[in-house]
Amino acid sequence: MKPLIYGYMRVTDDMADKEVRLIEKQLITFADAEGYCLAIIFHEQGGAMAALDELLCELQRSEAKHVVVASLEQLSDHPLLQSSFLREITVVGGAVLHQTANPWWLTS
């Protein structure tokens, strides 16, 4: 059985549907290629952090310990917020964060 992985992405008002679908496809393709079963993609709408909170709750509740994003910019455009959200996912959620580009310093 493949290990579960959750996807996370921010959807802004200026994003075209095509761009949203492209990011979703990147997350799905990554999960398949890396041997994960993508359980769900959490979509953040606007400036709220409701989807990130839901993701953290799900990580604490479930056995899944992997999250994939297209890039760190999906967490936030601001480097300090990226770092904070990365910490939340890895420390509070106990998960490994992957990017579709999969840089060595985000995965273990």
C-alpha positions as CSV (number, residue, x, y, z in Angstrom):
1,M,0.0,0.0,0.0
2,K,1.3,3.4,-1.0
3,P,1.9,6.0,1.8
4,L,-0.5,8.9,1.9
5,I,0.6,12.4,0.9
6,Y,-1.5,15.6,1.1
7,G,-1.3,18.5,-1.4
8,Y,-1.5,22.2,-0.5
9,M,-1.9,25.2,-2.8
10,R,-2.9,28.8,-2.6
11,V,-5.5,29.9,-5.1
12,T,-5.6,33.7,-5.7
13,D,-8.3,35.7,-7.3
14,D,-6.1,36.5,-10.3
15,M,-5.3,32.8,-11.1
16,A,-6.8,31.4,-14.2
17,D,-8.5,28.0,-13.9
18,K,-5.9,26.6,-16.3
19,E,-3.1,27.7,-13.8
20,V,-5.0,26.0,-10.9
21,R,-5.4,22.8,-12.9
22,L,-1.7,22.9,-13.9
23,I,-0.6,23.1,-10.2
24,E,-3.0,20.3,-9.2
25,K,-1.6,18.2,-12.0
26,Q,2.0,18.8,-10.8
27,L,1.0,17.6,-7.3
28,I,-0.7,14.5,-8.7
29,T,2.2,13.7,-11.0
30,F,4.7,14.1,-8.1
31,A,2.7,11.8,-5.9
32,D,2.5,9.1,-8.6
33,A,6.1,9.4,-9.6
34,E,7.4,9.2,-6.0
35,G,5.2,6.3,-5.0
36,Y,2.6,8.2,-2.8
37,C,-1.2,8.1,-2.8
38,L,-2.4,11.7,-3.0
39,A,-5.2,11.8,-0.5
40,I,-6.5,15.3,-1.0
41,I,-5.3,18.8,-2.1
42,F,-6.0,21.5,0.4
43,H,-6.9,24.7,-1.5
44,E,-6.3,28.0,0.3
45,Q,-8.6,30.8,-0.9
46,G,-7.7,34.4,-0.5
47,G,-5.7,35.5,2.6
48,A,-7.3,33.2,5.1
49,M,-5.2,30.3,6.5
50,A,-8.2,27.9,7.0
51,A,-6.9,25.3,4.6
52,L,-3.4,25.3,6.3
53,D,-5.2,24.8,9.7
54,E,-7.2,22.0,8.2
55,L,-4.0,20.4,6.8
56,L,-2.3,20.6,10.2
57,C,-5.3,19.1,12.0
58,E,-5.4,16.3,9.4
59,L,-1.6,15.6,9.8
60,Q,-2.0,15.3,13.6
61,R,-5.1,13.1,13.2
62,S,-3.8,10.7,10.5
63,E,-0.9,8.5,9.8
64,A,0.1,10.5,6.7
65,K,3.3,12.4,7.2
66,H,4.0,13.9,3.8
67,V,2.9,17.1,2.2
68,V,3.6,18.3,-1.4
69,V,3.5,21.9,-2.7
70,A,4.5,23.1,-6.2
71,S,6.9,25.6,-4.5
72,L,7.4,27.4,-1.3
73,E,5.6,30.4,-2.8
74,Q,2.4,28.3,-2.4
75,L,2.9,28.7,1.4
76,S,3.5,32.4,1.2
77,D,5.3,35.0,-1.0
78,H,7.1,36.3,2.1
79,P,10.3,34.4,3.2
80,L,9.6,34.7,6.9
81,L,6.0,33.4,6.5
82,Q,7.3,30.6,4.3
83,S,9.7,29.6,7.1
84,S,6.9,29.8,9.7
85,F,4.5,27.7,7.7
86,L,7.3,25.2,6.9
87,R,8.0,24.9,10.6
88,E,4.3,24.4,11.3
89,I,4.1,21.6,8.8
90,T,7.3,19.9,9.8
91,V,7.3,20.4,13.6
92,V,3.6,20.7,14.6
93,G,2.3,18.4,11.8
94,G,5.3,16.1,12.0
95,A,5.4,15.9,8.2
96,V,8.1,16.1,5.5
97,L,7.4,18.9,3.0
98,H,8.2,18.1,-0.6
99,Q,8.2,20.5,-3.6
100,T,7.4,19.2,-7.1
101,A,10.9,20.3,-7.9
102,N,12.0,18.2,-4.9
103,P,15.1,20.1,-3.6
104,W,17.3,18.1,-1.3
105,W,17.0,20.4,1.7
106,L,13.2,20.0,2.0
107,T,13.0,16.2,2.0
108,S,14.5,13.5,4.0
